[in-house]
Every structure is written in structure tokens, then in C-alpha cells.
Amino acid sequence: MSHHAKMIVDKDFVISTIDDRIYGSFIEHLGRAVYGGIYEPGHPSADERGFRKDVLSLIQDLRVPIIRYPGGNFVSGYDWKDGVGPKDKRPSRLELAWRTIEPNQFGLNEFVDWSRVAGTDIMWAINLGTHGIDEARNILEYANHTSGSYWSDLRISHGYKQPHAIKTWCLGNEMDGPWQIGHKTAVEYGRIACESAKVMKWVDPTIELVACGSSSRGMLTYPEWESTVLDHTYEHVEFLSMHNYYGNHENDTATFLGRSLEMEDFIKSVAATCDYIKAKKRSKKTMYLSFDEWNVWFHSNEADKKIEPWQIAPPQLEDIYTMEDALVVGCLLIALLKNSDRVRMACLAQLVNVIAPIMTENGGQAWAQTIYYPYMHASVYGRGQALVPLVQSPKYDTKAITDIPYLETIAVYNEQAGEVTVFAVNRDLNNSLPLEVDLRSFGECRIIEHSVLENEDLKATNSSVQPNRVKPHSNGNAKADGSKINAVLGKASWNVIRINVL
């Protein structure tokens, strides 16, 4: 195939109306995500509650629709009651998941307050490791019941008369993992998740629940875990979770850029397992997926081994992201959108300091990492309908992955705004890629903007000293000719082409 690419999209061929929650994120009590991240009393930018306004500004620009909290591995040993009530009476605890000290100065109510300022909903994960059914019903009663019961009245006594109305709840975290506090077999977890789901919906029938899928595709119990867990929980939950991280341990960029194909395979195989249980149960209900942990994660692995235990908020999992990482995150976002008929929620893990698009200095500044930009572009401009992409692209092979298209792309139609946005990655490390987008069903088109994220140095990073070393520009070359868009995508580039179709 010649070295150019083409995509045809039609507004009548729709993958899904995208659930905005596909652009969610994740904040865990891990490293400096909370303390020194979103919460730092005494910081020059902190408000009266200790919320860093410089961090909030960066988060608000991302338009994050939902955030999973408070973990993660952390949640399987967490007692939420330690983090409510007067701060001077809250205990410090040994935090066994990450071997730190948790001071409990930031908890449920603080996170609710913070989320409202940030403009995001909450996906709360309950402890099904050391706790169980009582944990599930009591925290829900505290958070969502109006008044007149022990736990709802306790919330009111803490200064919150109105219920928090948290609608999305995770039934534990990675319970298939031997590293998890309270690790369970699939049958053990399926039973406790089923019984917890039942009582939670008796307390509040309006909530949505997420059951734990496998911790990664590489688990030896995958996908039997999914099958067994859903056997127990299928009629009680709305979502099954997925987790996976991607790295470039071999320093093989060409393969690294193809990892999004593995994400798509993972999604399709989990969806197939869900559909097997649907058929087995003769159910009319479709199980949706919550890919509530995904990101690039590998840079900090060696540094984390050297951290002394039992500190408060040490710098853990502080990956410094490169230009090539941003390309991979862009490809992963496109993979999620291409499967948005089943993936209704997803969480970039995590949001601040811990494998995150946003970094801070304690007492200092905050800045955007390279991966911030594709995440922001997708969240801001990827609202509406994901259109079926008919793509012709040259391909390449690596030792690990074959048939990797140089072009990774999808188009999103926002009818209300009269706008089509094309997200496109050119995976070619050496050559630009001419692209034609045929929008034949839209009529006359006009280019609004063609943003490009690129850098000659694929290992380039941002820092407090050079916060804008890797940053998108709006000098892309896309042109419209009737209903056809032509652009030349620079080598190793992330592209956002916004098109007016009114």
C-alpha cells in the first residue's frame, strides 16, 4: 500500500453516543496525589480548605467528568470512618498497600467538597478487603441517605445536611490480586460483591455498581475470573471493571505505539465474556465496561523500590512522561472511543503526581505533563457520537505486534455544536503521513483548527523549569475541499482536526 491514509465516516454509522464518563480519572491516597497534590494547606495558592487552586485550574481545563476515589490498593485496608469528623480526632494509620502513614486529614467529606469545586462526579470504591457488607451499607447510608438514621445523622453532625448523592460505586479493587489486602478467589469475591450490591441497592436503588474484573490481562485467572464473578453478580451490577497499564521497558518505540491494539483486544475479549454470561443467564441486560485504571506506567518502577517506608506522602509512582508517552496515551484514548459502545466509563490513572498528567512541587508550582494534552483534547472535543471509522492505512510489524496501522484515528460528531473532530496519531517515526478524511454525508465543511502535538525528541519531557517544552500548537495544515479534508500528519504526531459541518 502506498504511504498515505484515508478515513471515511458517515453520520448515520454510529458506534455510540459517548458517555462523558469515558474521560474520567482517578485519585488514590498514594504518594503525593492527595497530600501535596490536590490538598496542601499553607500552599500559596491554597484556598481556606487547603485545596490547591493552581491544580484545580489545570483539572478544570480537562473537564474531568468523574473521579474514582480513594483507591486503588489503598481502599482494601481503609476505614472511611477514620477520615470524617473533627480533624484533630482523626487517627494516623499504617497504610499497608503502599507502606506509608495515612494521616486521614483528607477524607470523604473533603473529597466531596473538592469534587464540587473541580466540577466532577465521584466514583467511590468501597473496602471489600478487610471490610464487607456492613462497610457497603454504612458508607452509602452516611453519604446518600437524607436523615433520621444513625449514619445519615452522623453526616449531618459533621456539617453536611444535604446528602452527597454519590451515584457510582466500585465493589472493591483488584480482588483477584495476591498483593491485595483481603485477596479473594473469584467465588469468594463474587459472593461478597453480590451480597454487598443487594444491600446497597436496598439503601439507595438509584446507584450504579461496578464489579471487579481482572487486575490486568496478564493475570493467570483471566478471563475465568470475569466469568465466575459475573455468574454471581450479573443481575446486581451495571459495570465490570478493567485495569491495564502499558510500558516501554524494552525501549522499542514502534512496539510501544502499537500497545493500543492490545487494549482493543482486551476490551473485546472481556465484552465477549460478559456476553457469554448474558447468554448463559438468558438475560436481556447488557453488561457495560468501566476501564477504570489505564495509563502508561513504567518510568518510576526502580525509584519506587528505594523509598523508605512509613513516611507521609512520599514521592511514589512519579513517572515523568515523554513525547512518545503522549502518543501512546492518544492511541489508547482512540481505542477507548472505538469501543465506546461497551466502555462507558474509564479512568486515566491517576490525576496528580502519581502516574499523572499534572505534576506539582510541594510549596511550589504545578504544570502539565506531556500526556495532559491528548487527554484534554479528547475530553473537551470528544463529546458526542463516535462514528464508525473506515480506515485505509499502511501498516508495519514489530517482533511483538504485527499489522500495526501507521494511522490511528477516529471521528466524533457533536451535532449540537455542528462540529466533527478527528483525532489522529501518525505512528510513523520517520515520515509524515498524508491523510484524506471523507465526510461525504456532511456536505460543505470548514476547518476550525488543526492542533498538533509533536517534538523532534521523542524523549522530551516537561518540568517545573521547562513546563512548555512539549505543548500543542495550532499550525496544522488541514484543509477542507467540500466534504473532504486533507492534511499531512507530521511524523510521530498527535493531531486534532476540528471541522465545522453546519
Residue pairs with C-beta under 8 A, 6 or more apart in sequence:
1 392
1 393
1 394
1 395
2 394
3 394
3 406
3 431
3 433
3 434
4 394
4 433
4 434
4 435
4 436
5 391
5 392
5 393
5 394
5 405
5 406
5 407
5 409
5 433
5 434
5 435
5 436
6 391
6 392
6 393
6 435
6 436
6 437
6 438
7 389
7 390
7 391
7 392
7 407
7 409
7 411
7 422
7 435
7 436
7 437
7 438
8 390
8 437
8 438
8 440
9 387
9 388
9 389
9 390
9 411
9 420
9 437
9 438
9 439
9 441
10 387
10 388
10 440
10 441
11 385
11 387
11 413
11 441
11 442
12 441
13 387
13 388
14 385
14 386
14 387
14 388
14 413
15 337
15 338
15 339
15 340
15 341
15 385
15 386
15 387
15 388
16 340
16 341
16 385
16 386
17 384
17 385
18 337
18 340
18 382
18 383
18 384
18 385
18 386
18 412
19 340
19 344
19 345
20 65
20 383
21 65
21 66
21 121
21 168
21 344
21 345
21 346
22 336
22 337
22 340
22 343
22 344
22 345
22 346
23 62
23 63
23 64
23 65
23 346
23 348
23 375
23 378
23 379
23 382
24 64
24 65
24 66
24 67
24 68
24 123
24 292
24 345
24 346
24 347
24 348
25 62
25 64
25 66
25 67
25 68
25 347
25 348
25 349
25 350
25 351
26 67
26 68
26 69
26 72
26 292
26 293
26 347
26 348
26 349
26 350
26 351
27 33
27 34
27 37
27 38
27 67
27 68
27 69
27 70
27 111
27 350
27 351
27 352
28 34
28 69
28 70
28 71
28 72
28 73
28 74
28 75
28 349
28 350
28 354
29 70
29 71
29 72
29 74
29 78
29 95
29 102
29 106
30 71
30 72
30 73
30 74
30 97
30 98
30 316
30 317
30 350
30 354
31 98
31 313
31 314
31 315
31 316
31 317
31 318
31 353
31 354
32 313
32 314
32 315
32 316
32 318
32 352
32 353
32 354
32 360
32 362
33 350
33 351
33 352
33 353
33 354
33 356
34 106
34 313
35 103
35 105
35 106
35 312
35 313
36 313
36 353
36 360
36 362
37 52
37 55
37 351
37 352
37 353
37 354
37 356
37 358
37 360
38 51
38 52
38 55
38 56
38 59
38 114
38 351
38 352
39 50
39 51
39 52
39 105
39 106
39 110
39 114
40 46
40 50
40 52
40 360
40 362
40 363
41 50
42 50
42 363
43 50
43 52
43 362
43 363
44 363
45 52
45 53
45 54
45 55
46 52
46 53
47 53
49 110
49 113
49 114
50 106
51 113
51 114
51 117
52 360
52 366
54 360
54 365
54 366
55 352
55 358
55 360
55 366
56 117
56 118
58 358
58 366
58 368
58 372
59 118
59 120
59 351
59 352
59 358
60 118
60 119
61 376
62 357
62 372
62 375
62 376
62 379
62 380
63 119
63 376
63 379
63 380
64 118
64 119
64 120
64 351
64 379
65 120
65 121
65 379
66 120
66 121
66 122
66 123
66 168
66 345
66 347
67 115
67 118
67 120
67 121
67 122
67 123
67 347
67 351
68 123
68 124
68 125
68 170
68 292
68 293
68 347
68 349
69 111
69 122
69 123
69 124
69 125
70 78
70 80
70 83
70 107
70 111
70 124
70 125
71 78
71 97
71 125
71 173
72 97
72 125
72 173
73 97
73 98
73 173
73 174
73 179
73 180
73 181
74 95
74 97
74 98
74 102
75 125
75 126
75 127
75 129
75 172
75 173
76 97
76 127
76 128
76 129
76 130
76 172
76 173
76 175
76 180
76 181
76 182
77 95
77 96
77 97
77 127
77 129
77 130
77 181
77 182
78 102
78 127
79 93
79 127
79 130
79 131
80 107
80 108
80 127
80 135
80 139
80 142
82 90
82 91
82 93
82 102
82 104
82 107
83 90
83 104
83 106
83 107
83 108
83 110
84 107
84 108
84 109
84 142
84 154
84 155
84 158
85 158
87 105
90 103
90 104
90 105
90 107
91 104
92 101
92 102
92 103
92 104
93 101
93 102
93 104
94 101
94 102
94 310
95 101
95 102
96 181
97 181
98 316
99 309
99 310
100 309
100 310
100 311
100 312
100 313
100 314
100 316
101 310
101 311
101 312
102 312
103 312
108 124
108 139
108 142
108 143
108 164
109 155
109 158
109 159
109 160
111 122
112 122
112 160
112 164
112 166
115 121
115 122
121 166
121 167
121 168
122 164
122 166
122 168
123 168
123 169
123 170
123 210
123 290
123 292
123 345
123 347
124 139
124 143
124 166
124 168
124 169
124 170
125 169
125 170
125 172
125 173
126 135
126 136
126 139
126 169
126 170
126 171
126 172
126 196
127 135
127 172
128 135
128 136
128 171
128 172
128 175
128 182
128 184
128 189
128 192
128 193
128 196
129 172
129 173
129 175
129 180
129 181
129 182
129 183
130 181
130 182
132 192
132 196
133 192
133 195
133 196
133 199
135 196
136 171
136 196
136 197
136 199
136 200
137 196
137 199
137 200
137 202
137 203
138 151
139 151
140 166
140 169
140 200
140 203
140 204
140 207
141 149
141 150
141 151
141 152
141 203
142 151
142 152
142 154
142 155
143 155
143 163
143 164
143 165
143 166
144 163
144 164
144 165
144 166
144 203
144 204
144 207
145 151
145 152
145 163
145 203
145 204
146 152
146 163
147 153
147 156
147 161
152 163
155 163
155 164
166 207
167 206
167 207
167 208
168 207
168 208
168 210
168 345
169 200
169 207
169 208
169 209
169 210
170 209
170 210
170 212
170 241
170 290
170 292
171 193
171 196
171 197
171 209
171 210
171 211
171 212
171 233
171 237
172 189
172 192
172 193
172 212
173 180
173 212
174 180
174 212
174 215
174 243
175 182
175 183
175 184
175 189
175 212
176 183
176 184
176 186
176 189
176 212
176 214
176 215
176 219
176 221
176 222
176 225
177 183
177 215
177 219
184 192
186 221
186 224
186 225
186 228
186 229
187 228
187 232
189 212
189 229
190 228
190 229
190 230
190 231
190 232
190 233
191 232
193 211
193 212
193 229
193 232
193 233
193 236
193 237
194 232
194 233
194 236
197 209
197 211
197 233
197 236
197 237
198 236
200 207
200 209
201 207
201 209
201 236
208 238
208 239
209 236
209 237
209 238
209 239
210 237
210 238
210 239
210 240
210 241
210 290
210 292
210 345
211 229
211 230
211 233
211 237
211 239
211 240
211 241
212 229
212 240
212 241
213 225
213 226
213 229
213 240
213 241
213 242
213 243
213 270
213 289
214 221
214 222
214 223
214 225
214 226
214 242
214 243
215 243
216 222
216 243
216 244
216 245
217 244
217 262
217 266
217 269
219 225
223 269
223 270
223 273
226 240
226 270
226 273
226 274
227 273
227 276
227 277
229 240
230 240
230 273
230 274
230 277
230 287
231 277
231 280
234 277
234 278
234 281
234 283
234 285
234 287
235 281
235 283
235 285
237 287
238 287
238 288
239 287
239 288
239 289
239 290
239 344
239 345
240 270
240 274
240 287
240 288
240 289
240 290
241 289
241 290
241 291
241 292
241 293
242 266
242 267
242 270
242 289
242 290
242 291
242 292
242 293
242 294
242 343
243 291
243 292
243 293
243 294
244 263
244 266
244 291
244 293
244 294
245 293
245 294
245 295
245 296
245 297
245 298
245 349
245 355
246 256
246 259
246 262
246 263
246 294
246 295
246 296
246 297
246 328
246 332
247 256
247 296
247 297
247 298
248 255
248 256
248 296
248 298
248 324
248 325
248 328
249 298
252 398
252 399
252 400
253 324
253 429
253 458
254 396
254 398
254 404
254 427
254 429
255 398
255 399
255 400
255 401
256 324
256 328
257 324
257 327
257 328
257 331
257 404
257 425
257 427
258 398
258 400
258 401
258 404
258 427
259 328
259 331
259 332
259 401
260 328
260 331
260 332
260 334
260 335
260 408
261 335
261 401
261 404
262 401
263 294
263 332
263 335
263 336
264 335
264 338
264 339
267 289
267 291
267 335
267 339
267 342
267 343
268 339
270 289
271 289
271 339
271 342
274 286
274 287
274 289
275 286
275 287
277 283
277 287
278 285
278 286
278 287
288 342
288 343
288 344
288 345
289 342
289 343
289 344
289 345
290 343
290 344
290 345
290 346
290 347
291 336
291 343
291 345
291 346
291 347
292 345
292 346
292 347
292 349
293 347
293 349
294 332
294 336
294 346
294 347
294 348
294 349
295 329
295 332
295 348
295 349
295 350
295 355
295 371
296 319
296 321
296 325
296 328
296 329
296 355
296 371
297 317
297 319
297 349
297 355
298 319
299 319
299 320
299 321
300 316
300 317
300 318
300 319
300 355
303 318
304 316
304 317
307 314
307 315
307 316
308 314
315 353
316 354
317 350
317 354
317 355
318 353
318 354
318 355
318 359
319 325
319 355
319 356
320 359
320 369
320 461
320 463
321 357
321 369
321 370
321 371
321 461
321 462
322 370
322 458
322 459
322 460
322 461
322 470
323 370
323 453
323 454
323 455
323 457
323 458
323 459
323 460
323 461
323 470
323 492
324 458
324 459
324 492
325 370
325 371
326 370
326 371
326 373
326 374
326 453
326 470
326 494
327 374
327 425
327 427
327 458
327 492
327 493
327 494
329 348
329 371
329 374
329 375
330 374
330 378
330 408
330 423
330 425
330 453
330 494
331 408
331 425
331 427
333 374
333 375
333 378
333 382
333 423
334 408
334 409
334 410
334 423
334 425
335 408
336 343
336 346
337 378
337 382
337 386
337 410
337 412
337 423
338 386
338 389
338 410
340 386
348 357
348 375
349 355
350 356
351 357
351 358
352 358
352 359
352 360
353 359
353 360
356 369
357 368
357 369
357 371
357 372
357 375
357 376
358 366
358 367
358 368
358 369
358 372
359 366
359 367
359 369
359 462
359 464
360 366
360 367
361 464
364 464
365 464
365 467
367 462
367 463
367 464
367 467
368 462
368 467
368 471
369 461
369 462
370 453
370 460
370 461
370 462
370 470
373 453
373 470
373 471
373 472
373 494
374 423
374 453
374 494
377 423
377 451
377 472
377 494
377 496
378 423
381 412
381 414
381 419
381 421
381 423
381 496
381 498
382 412
382 421
382 423
383 412
383 414
384 412
384 413
384 414
384 415
384 416
384 417
384 419
385 412
385 413
385 414
385 415
386 410
386 411
386 412
387 410
387 411
387 412
387 413
387 420
389 409
389 410
389 411
391 405
391 407
391 409
393 405
393 406
393 407
394 405
394 406
395 403
395 404
395 405
395 406
396 404
396 406
396 427
396 428
397 403
397 404
398 404
404 427
405 427
406 426
406 427
406 428
406 433
407 424
407 425
407 426
407 427
407 433
407 435
407 489
408 424
408 425
408 427
409 422
409 423
409 424
409 425
409 435
410 422
410 423
411 420
411 421
411 422
411 423
411 437
411 439
412 420
412 421
412 423
413 419
413 420
413 501
414 420
414 421
418 500
418 501
418 502
419 448
419 498
419 499
419 500
419 501
420 439
420 442
420 445
420 498
420 499
420 501
421 496
421 497
421 498
421 499
422 437
422 485
422 495
422 496
422 497
422 499
423 494
423 495
423 496
424 435
424 489
424 494
424 495
424 496
424 497
425 493
425 494
425 495
426 432
426 433
426 489
426 490
426 491
426 492
426 493
426 495
427 492
428 491
428 492
429 458
429 491
429 492
430 491
431 491
432 488
432 489
432 490
432 491
433 488
433 489
433 491
434 486
434 487
434 488
434 489
435 485
435 486
435 487
435 488
435 489
436 484
436 485
436 486
437 484
437 485
437 486
437 487
437 497
438 483
438 484
439 445
439 483
439 484
439 485
439 499
439 501
440 483
441 483
442 483
442 501
443 482
443 483
443 501
444 482
444 483
445 480
445 482
445 483
445 484
445 485
445 499
445 500
445 501
446 480
446 499
446 500
447 478
447 479
447 480
447 485
447 497
447 498
447 499
447 500
448 498
448 499
448 500
449 474
449 476
449 496
449 497
449 498
450 474
450 475
450 476
450 477
450 478
450 487
450 495
450 496
450 497
450 498
451 472
451 473
451 474
451 476
451 495
451 496
451 498
452 472
452 473
452 474
452 475
452 476
452 490
452 493
452 494
452 495
452 496
453 470
453 471
453 472
453 493
453 494
453 495
454 490
454 491
454 492
454 493
454 494
455 469
455 470
458 492
460 469
460 470
461 469
461 470
462 468
462 469
462 470
462 471
463 469
472 494
472 496
476 487
476 495
476 497
477 487
477 488
478 485
478 486
478 487
478 497
479 485
479 486
479 487
480 499
485 497
485 499
487 495
487 497
489 495
